[in-house]
């Protein structure tokens, strides 16, 4: 009971410039958690960047091979 009413009150509390609820939650919970895990997050970002680069190179090579095969087949016809 009162789920939607509590949800609306919470959202209003978060968004209200008078209560600054979102700022309070960020300062008390989100920022300390992110700060303590900063090195892990940076490591994951670097890994994702490297994997993304490797994937683009792999798909680029595959695309060039397909284009070259199609060009050779078109030239032989």
N, C-alpha and C positions, 0 to 999 in steps of 0.2 A: 504493500500500500504506500501511496505517496511517492512512488518512484519518480514520476515525471515532474512533480512539484520540487522534489529534492534536486533533481538534475537541473532544472531551470534555475533554482536558487544558487547552485554551485557554479553554473555558467555565468550568471550575473555577478557573483562574487569574484570570479576570475577576471571578468572583463571590466569591472567597475574601476574608474580612475580613483575613486575614494578609498577603496579597500586594497587596491593593488595586489589582488590575490595571486595572479599569475606570476608577478615579480617575486612575491614571497615564496611561492612554491619553487621557483627556479633557484633563488638564492639559498634556500634551506636544503633542497633535495637534489635537484638536477645538476647544478654547478659542482658541488662537492663530489658527486659520483663521477661526472665526466673528468674532473681534474685528477681524481685518483686513478683513472683508467686511461689517461692521455697517451701514454707510451703504447699501450695495446692498440688503441684506436689508430694511432699513427702507423703502427706496423701493419694493421689490416688495410689501411688506405694504400700504403706502398705496395703490398701484395696484390691488391685489386688492380692497381695501376699497371703493374708488370703483367699480370694475367690478361688484362684488357689489351695491352700492346701485343702480347704473344698471340692472342686470338685474332687480332686484326691482321697480323703478318700471315698467320696460317690461312685465314679466309682470303686474303689478298692473293697468296700463292695459288690457292685452289681456283680462284676466279680467273687468274691469268692462265692457268693450265686449261681451264674449260674454254676460254676465249681462243687460245692457241689451237686447241683441238678443233673447235668449230671453224676456225679460219682455214685450217689444213683440209678439213672435210669439204668446205665450200670451194676451195681451190681445186680439189681433185674432181669435183663434179662438173 
